[in-house]
Amino acid sequence: MIEELADLLCDFPGETNQTRCFTHILNLIAKSIIKQFDILKAHADEVLYDTAKELAALAVDLDIEE
């Protein structure tokens, strides 16, 4: 694509833009992977409340001294 753009556009710097494109694509990939692990803000409080409730239920039978 960069070679084609360099042929089509006289002012396009060609291969010097290859590194910039590569790092931009890496950034987009990383963001899309990380986004899969995000919790929707609307459900974050609900998830935390449910988790705390489950942990409290597990801790009912624990002896603090142990």
MMTF fields as JSON, N, C-alpha, C and O atoms, coordinates in Angstrom:
{
  "mmtfVersion": "1.0.0",
  "mmtfProducer": "UNKNOWN",
  "numBonds": 263,
  "numAtoms": 264,
  "numGroups": 66,
  "numChains": 1,
  "numModels": 1,
  "chainsPerModel": [1],
  "groupsPerChain": [66],
  "chainIdList": ["A"],
  "bondAtomList": [4, 2, 8, 6, 12, 10, 16, 14, 20, 18, 24, 22, 28, 26, 32, 30, 36, 34, 40, 38, 44, 42, 48, 46, 52, 50, 56, 54, 60, 58, 64, 62, 68, 66, 72, 70, 76, 74, 80, 78, 84, 82, 88, 86, 92, 90, 96, 94, 100, 98, 104, 102, 108, 106, 112, 110, 116, 114, 120, 118, 124, 122, 128, 126, 132, 130, 136, 134, 140, 138, 144, 142, 148, 146, 152, 150, 156, 154, 160, 158, 164, 162, 168, 166, 172, 170, 176, 174, 180, 178, 184, 182, 188, 186, 192, 190, 196, 194, 200, 198, 204, 202, 208, 206, 212, 210, 216, 214, 220, 218, 224, 222, 228, 226, 232, 230, 236, 234, 240, 238, 244, 242, 248, 246, 252, 250, 256, 254, 260, 258],
  "bondOrderList": [1, 1, 1, 1, 1, 1, 1, 1, 1, 1, 1, 1, 1, 1, 1, 1, 1, 1, 1, 1, 1, 1, 1, 1, 1, 1, 1, 1, 1, 1, 1, 1, 1, 1, 1, 1, 1, 1, 1, 1, 1, 1, 1, 1, 1, 1, 1, 1, 1, 1, 1, 1, 1, 1, 1, 1, 1, 1, 1, 1, 1, 1, 1, 1, 1],
  "groupList": [{"groupName": "MET", "atomNameList": ["N", "CA", "C", "O"], "elementList": ["N", "C", "C", "O"], "formalChargeList": [0, 0, 0, 0], "bondAtomList": [1, 0, 2, 1, 3, 2], "bondOrderList": [1, 1, 2], "singleLetterCode": "M", "chemCompType": "L-PEPTIDE LINKING"}, {"groupName": "ILE", "atomNameList": ["N", "CA", "C", "O"], "elementList": ["N", "C", "C", "O"], "formalChargeList": [0, 0, 0, 0], "bondAtomList": [1, 0, 2, 1, 3, 2], "bondOrderList": [1, 1, 2], "singleLetterCode": "I", "chemCompType": "L-PEPTIDE LINKING"}, {"groupName": "GLU", "atomNameList": ["N", "CA", "C", "O"], "elementList": ["N", "C", "C", "O"], "formalChargeList": [0, 0, 0, 0], "bondAtomList": [1, 0, 2, 1, 3, 2], "bondOrderList": [1, 1, 2], "singleLetterCode": "E", "chemCompType": "L-PEPTIDE LINKING"}, {"groupName": "LEU", "atomNameList": ["N", "CA", "C", "O"], "elementList": ["N", "C", "C", "O"], "formalChargeList": [0, 0, 0, 0], "bondAtomList": [1, 0, 2, 1, 3, 2], "bondOrderList": [1, 1, 2], "singleLetterCode": "L", "chemCompType": "L-PEPTIDE LINKING"}, {"groupName": "ALA", "atomNameList": ["N", "CA", "C", "O"], "elementList": ["N", "C", "C", "O"], "formalChargeList": [0, 0, 0, 0], "bondAtomList": [1, 0, 2, 1, 3, 2], "bondOrderList": [1, 1, 2], "singleLetterCode": "A", "chemCompType": "L-PEPTIDE LINKING"}, {"groupName": "ASP", "atomNameList": ["N", "CA", "C", "O"], "elementList": ["N", "C", "C", "O"], "formalChargeList": [0, 0, 0, 0], "bondAtomList": [1, 0, 2, 1, 3, 2], "bondOrderList": [1, 1, 2], "singleLetterCode": "D", "chemCompType": "L-PEPTIDE LINKING"}, {"groupName": "CYS", "atomNameList": ["N", "CA", "C", "O"], "elementList": ["N", "C", "C", "O"], "formalChargeList": [0, 0, 0, 0], "bondAtomList": [1, 0, 2, 1, 3, 2], "bondOrderList": [1, 1, 2], "singleLetterCode": "C", "chemCompType": "L-PEPTIDE LINKING"}, {"groupName": "PHE", "atomNameList": ["N", "CA", "C", "O"], "elementList": ["N", "C", "C", "O"], "formalChargeList": [0, 0, 0, 0], "bondAtomList": [1, 0, 2, 1, 3, 2], "bondOrderList": [1, 1, 2], "singleLetterCode": "F", "chemCompType": "L-PEPTIDE LINKING"}, {"groupName": "PRO", "atomNameList": ["N", "CA", "C", "O"], "elementList": ["N", "C", "C", "O"], "formalChargeList": [0, 0, 0, 0], "bondAtomList": [1, 0, 2, 1, 3, 2], "bondOrderList": [1, 1, 2], "singleLetterCode": "P", "chemCompType": "L-PEPTIDE LINKING"}, {"groupName": "GLY", "atomNameList": ["N", "CA", "C", "O"], "elementList": ["N", "C", "C", "O"], "formalChargeList": [0, 0, 0, 0], "bondAtomList": [1, 0, 2, 1, 3, 2], "bondOrderList": [1, 1, 2], "singleLetterCode": "G", "chemCompType": "PEPTIDE LINKING"}, {"groupName": "THR", "atomNameList": ["N", "CA", "C", "O"], "elementList": ["N", "C", "C", "O"], "formalChargeList": [0, 0, 0, 0], "bondAtomList": [1, 0, 2, 1, 3, 2], "bondOrderList": [1, 1, 2], "singleLetterCode": "T", "chemCompType": "L-PEPTIDE LINKING"}, {"groupName": "ASN", "atomNameList": ["N", "CA", "C", "O"], "elementList": ["N", "C", "C", "O"], "formalChargeList": [0, 0, 0, 0], "bondAtomList": [1, 0, 2, 1, 3, 2], "bondOrderList": [1, 1, 2], "singleLetterCode": "N", "chemCompType": "L-PEPTIDE LINKING"}, {"groupName": "GLN", "atomNameList": ["N", "CA", "C", "O"], "elementList": ["N", "C", "C", "O"], "formalChargeList": [0, 0, 0, 0], "bondAtomList": [1, 0, 2, 1, 3, 2], "bondOrderList": [1, 1, 2], "singleLetterCode": "Q", "chemCompType": "L-PEPTIDE LINKING"}, {"groupName": "ARG", "atomNameList": ["N", "CA", "C", "O"], "elementList": ["N", "C", "C", "O"], "formalChargeList": [0, 0, 0, 0], "bondAtomList": [1, 0, 2, 1, 3, 2], "bondOrderList": [1, 1, 2], "singleLetterCode": "R", "chemCompType": "L-PEPTIDE LINKING"}, {"groupName": "HIS", "atomNameList": ["N", "CA", "C", "O"], "elementList": ["N", "C", "C", "O"], "formalChargeList": [0, 0, 0, 0], "bondAtomList": [1, 0, 2, 1, 3, 2], "bondOrderList": [1, 1, 2], "singleLetterCode": "H", "chemCompType": "L-PEPTIDE LINKING"}, {"groupName": "LYS", "atomNameList": ["N", "CA", "C", "O"], "elementList": ["N", "C", "C", "O"], "formalChargeList": [0, 0, 0, 0], "bondAtomList": [1, 0, 2, 1, 3, 2], "bondOrderList": [1, 1, 2], "singleLetterCode": "K", "chemCompType": "L-PEPTIDE LINKING"}, {"groupName": "SER", "atomNameList": ["N", "CA", "C", "O"], "elementList": ["N", "C", "C", "O"], "formalChargeList": [0, 0, 0, 0], "bondAtomList": [1, 0, 2, 1, 3, 2], "bondOrderList": [1, 1, 2], "singleLetterCode": "S", "chemCompType": "L-PEPTIDE LINKING"}, {"groupName": "VAL", "atomNameList": ["N", "CA", "C", "O"], "elementList": ["N", "C", "C", "O"], "formalChargeList": [0, 0, 0, 0], "bondAtomList": [1, 0, 2, 1, 3, 2], "bondOrderList": [1, 1, 2], "singleLetterCode": "V", "chemCompType": "L-PEPTIDE LINKING"}, {"groupName": "TYR", "atomNameList": ["N", "CA", "C", "O"], "elementList": ["N", "C", "C", "O"], "formalChargeList": [0, 0, 0, 0], "bondAtomList": [1, 0, 2, 1, 3, 2], "bondOrderList": [1, 1, 2], "singleLetterCode": "Y", "chemCompType": "L-PEPTIDE LINKING"}],
  "groupTypeList": [0, 1, 2, 2, 3, 4, 5, 3, 3, 6, 5, 7, 8, 9, 2, 10, 11, 12, 10, 13, 6, 7, 10, 14, 1, 3, 11, 3, 1, 4, 15, 16, 1, 1, 15, 12, 7, 5, 1, 3, 15, 4, 14, 4, 5, 2, 17, 3, 18, 5, 10, 4, 15, 2, 3, 4, 4, 3, 4, 17, 5, 3, 5, 1, 2, 2],
  "groupIdList": [1, 2, 3, 4, 5, 6, 7, 8, 9, 10, 11, 12, 13, 14, 15, 16, 17, 18, 19, 20, 21, 22, 23, 24, 25, 26, 27, 28, 29, 30, 31, 32, 33, 34, 35, 36, 37, 38, 39, 40, 41, 42, 43, 44, 45, 46, 47, 48, 49, 50, 51, 52, 53, 54, 55, 56, 57, 58, 59, 60, 61, 62, 63, 64, 65, 66],
  "secStructList": [7, 2, 2, 2, 2, 2, 2, 2, 7, 6, 6, 7, 7, 4, 4, 4, 4, 2, 2, 2, 2, 2, 2, 2, 2, 2, 2, 2, 2, 2, 2, 2, 2, 2, 2, 6, 6, 7, 7, 7, 2, 2, 2, 2, 2, 2, 2, 2, 2, 2, 2, 2, 2, 2, 2, 2, 2, 2, 2, 6, 6, 7, 7, 6, 6, 7],
  "xCoordList": [0.825, 0.0, 0.874, 0.57, 1.956, 2.827, 3.511, 3.665, 3.919, 4.532, 3.531, 3.876, 2.294, 1.253, 0.973, 0.844, 0.88, 0.657, 1.816, 1.615, 3.037, 4.207, 4.174, 4.608, 3.652, 3.539, 2.434, 2.57, 1.342, 0.202, 0.377, -0.07, 1.023, 1.168, 2.635, 3.488, 2.908, 4.297, 4.904, 6.094, 4.105, 4.62, 4.621, 5.063, 4.138, 4.092, 5.505, 6.191, 5.955, 7.336, 7.662, 8.831, 6.706, 6.976, 7.358, 6.656, 8.475, 8.881, 9.091, 9.019, 9.342, 9.537, 8.259, 8.316, 7.12, 5.847, 5.517, 4.565, 6.268, 5.981, 6.022, 5.14, 7.002, 7.121, 5.961, 5.42, 5.578, 4.462, 3.172, 2.391, 2.931, 1.727, 1.745, 0.723, 2.9, 3.024, 2.719, 1.983, 3.277, 3.024, 1.564, 0.999, 0.962, -0.452, -1.325, -2.271, -1.012, -1.769, -1.59, -2.556, -0.372, -0.146, -0.972, -1.539, -1.04, -1.832, -3.31, -3.963, -3.836, -5.237, -5.514, -6.56, -4.592, -4.744, -4.751, -5.608, -3.802, -3.724, -5.0, -5.514, -5.509, -6.747, -7.932, -8.762, -8.017, -9.147, -9.058, -10.087, -7.854, -7.692, -8.039, -8.76, -7.54, -7.799, -9.287, -9.822, -9.947, -11.361, -12.23, -13.283, -11.806, -12.572, -12.666, -13.592, -11.733, -11.696, -12.358, -12.458, -12.805, -13.464, -14.857, -15.562, -15.239, -16.594, -17.361, -16.866, -18.563, -19.365, -19.584, -19.888, -19.436, -19.566, -20.941, -21.075, -21.948, -23.303, -23.452, -24.291, -22.65, -22.756, -21.641, -21.639, -20.703, -19.553, -19.961, -19.473, -20.853, -21.293, -22.022, -21.839, -22.844, -23.594, -22.645, -22.835, -21.636, -20.663, -19.894, -19.693, -19.461, -18.722, -19.595, -19.121, -20.853, -21.772, -21.985, -21.942, -22.213, -22.411, -21.166, -21.273, -19.997, -18.745, -18.552, -18.173, -18.807, -18.67, -19.65, -19.318, -20.848, -21.864, -21.421, -21.592, -20.857, -20.376, -19.196, -19.116, -18.289, -17.15, -17.62, -17.092, -18.593, -19.143, -19.793, -19.669, -20.476, -21.1, -20.042, -20.249, -18.93, -17.846, -17.163, -16.688, -17.111, -16.412, -17.239, -16.719, -18.504, -19.387, -18.843, -18.89, -18.336, -17.877, -16.414, -15.911, -15.736, -14.317, -14.166, -14.918, -13.185, -12.867, -11.72, -10.668, -11.918, -10.939, -9.599, -8.55, -9.62, -8.381, -7.542, -6.323, -8.154, -7.398, -6.673, -5.97],
  "yCoordList": [-1.182, 0.0, 1.253, 2.23, 1.216, 2.39, 2.635, 3.781, 1.564, 1.725, 2.314, 3.163, 1.845, 2.335, 3.823, 4.606, 4.2, 5.607, 6.48, 7.6, 5.955, 6.72, 6.935, 7.974, 5.938, 6.09, 7.081, 7.829, 7.081, 7.931, 9.384, 10.298, 9.596, 10.942, 11.358, 10.695, 12.446, 12.906, 13.3, 13.081, 13.878, 14.363, 13.302, 13.581, 12.102, 11.052, 10.524, 10.142, 10.496, 10.13, 8.642, 8.269, 7.808, 6.397, 5.601, 5.617, 4.903, 3.948, 4.576, 3.874, 5.859, 6.487, 6.467, 6.589, 6.317, 6.224, 4.801, 4.599, 3.824, 2.433, 2.193, 1.52, 2.715, 2.518, 3.174, 2.6, 4.344, 5.044, 4.254, 4.148, 3.697, 2.898, 1.639, 1.263, 0.993, -0.243, -0.001, -0.774, 1.066, 1.338, 1.739, 1.431, 2.408, 2.771, 1.514, 1.404, 0.583, -0.67, -1.459, -2.025, -1.505, -2.184, -1.553, -2.258, -0.237, 0.479, 0.104, -0.146, 0.063, -0.307, -1.742, -2.02, -2.64, -4.04, -4.145, -4.817, -3.486, -3.531, -2.981, -3.558, -1.88, -1.297, -2.244, -2.357, -2.925, -3.834, -5.052, -5.569, -5.517, -6.651, -6.236, -6.953, -5.097, -4.619, -4.321, -4.545, -3.822, -3.468, -4.68, -4.526, -5.866, -7.078, -7.349, -8.029, -6.834, -7.078, -5.97, -6.072, -4.921, -3.81, -4.22, -4.956, -3.739, -3.919, -2.65, -1.54, -2.826, -1.647, -0.829, -1.39, 0.472, 1.349, 1.227, 1.355, 0.982, 0.866, -0.364, -0.376, -1.389, -2.632, -2.806, -3.792, -1.882, -2.032, -2.119, -2.99, -1.227, -1.258, -2.557, -3.14, -3.005, -4.251, -5.442, -6.311, -5.483, -6.577, -6.56, -7.606, -5.371, -5.272, -5.665, -6.332, -5.266, -5.609, -7.123, -7.718, -7.746, -9.195, -9.938, -10.941, -9.461, -10.088, -9.971, -10.945, -8.795, -8.595, -9.479, -10.019, -9.624, -10.463, -11.931, -12.628, -12.397, -13.776, -14.009, -15.058, -13.051, -13.18, -13.204, -13.96, -12.391, -12.38, -13.717, -14.204, -14.314, -15.619, -16.702, -17.612, -16.608, -17.582, -17.416, -18.394, -16.195, -15.896, -16.184, -16.083, -16.537, -16.759, -17.854, -17.715, -18.925, -20.065, -19.965, -20.874, -18.901, -18.769, -18.306, -17.46, -18.877, -18.455, -17.442, -17.76, -16.251, -15.161, -15.533, -15.136, -16.269, -16.623, -17.597, -17.64, -18.373, -19.321, -18.563, -19.16],
  "zCoordList": [0.0, 0.0, 0.0, -0.684, 0.767, 0.833, -0.512, -0.934, -1.178, -2.499, -3.502, -4.323, -3.412, -4.317, -4.066, -5.007, -2.783, -2.454, -2.913, -3.381, -2.773, -3.216, -4.732, -5.228, -5.463, -6.917, -7.295, -8.262, -6.526, -6.849, -6.416, -7.109, -5.279, -4.715, -4.725, -4.134, -5.392, -5.509, -4.166, -3.941, -3.271, -1.996, -0.892, 0.223, -1.181, -0.158, 0.086, -0.862, 1.365, 1.653, 1.481, 1.587, 1.23, 0.953, 2.177, 3.188, 2.079, 3.121, 4.501, 5.51, 4.561, 5.874, 6.7, 7.923, 6.062, 6.79, 7.221, 7.975, 6.771, 7.106, 8.612, 9.145, 9.296, 10.738, 11.463, 12.408, 11.044, 11.681, 11.513, 12.459, 10.33, 10.099, 10.963, 11.538, 11.054, 11.827, 13.297, 13.912, 13.868, 15.282, 15.513, 16.563, 14.564, 14.686, 14.671, 15.451, 13.797, 13.733, 15.024, 15.537, 15.556, 16.841, 17.954, 18.788, 17.966, 18.959, 18.838, 19.851, 17.637, 17.42, 17.865, 18.452, 17.591, 18.001, 19.518, 20.091, 20.17, 21.639, 22.272, 23.23, 21.749, 22.29, 22.128, 23.031, 20.987, 20.774, 21.687, 22.121, 21.984, 22.904, 24.325, 25.018, 24.763, 26.125, 26.329, 27.414, 25.298, 25.408, 25.753, 26.372, 25.364, 25.655, 27.149, 27.591, 27.933, 29.366, 30.177, 31.4, 29.512, 30.21, 30.675, 29.986, 31.841, 32.339, 31.994, 32.185, 31.489, 31.174, 32.439, 33.491, 32.353, 33.519, 34.163, 35.38, 33.356, 33.884, 34.779, 35.68, 34.539, 35.299, 36.324, 37.062, 36.386, 37.268, 38.734, 39.455, 39.193, 40.591, 40.903, 41.972, 39.97, 40.159, 40.272, 41.123, 39.425, 39.455, 40.771, 41.387, 41.204, 42.463, 43.647, 44.567, 43.64, 44.721, 44.77, 45.847, 43.616, 43.57, 44.037, 44.743, 43.654, 44.065, 45.568, 46.218, 46.131, 47.574, 48.334, 49.389, 47.798, 48.431, 48.434, 49.434, 47.325, 47.244, 48.189, 48.829, 48.283, 49.197, 50.652, 51.468, 50.966, 52.328, 52.653, 53.777, 51.7, 51.917, 52.144, 52.947, 51.453, 51.636, 52.991, 53.568, 53.497, 54.747, 55.983, 57.094, 55.835, 56.986, 57.893, 59.115, 57.33, 58.123, 58.559, 59.22, 58.21, 58.563, 60.009, 60.494, 60.673, 62.032, 61.912, 61.358, 62.418, 62.278, 62.902, 62.393, 63.968, 64.66, 63.846, 64.017, 62.975, 62.149, 61.088, 60.273]
}
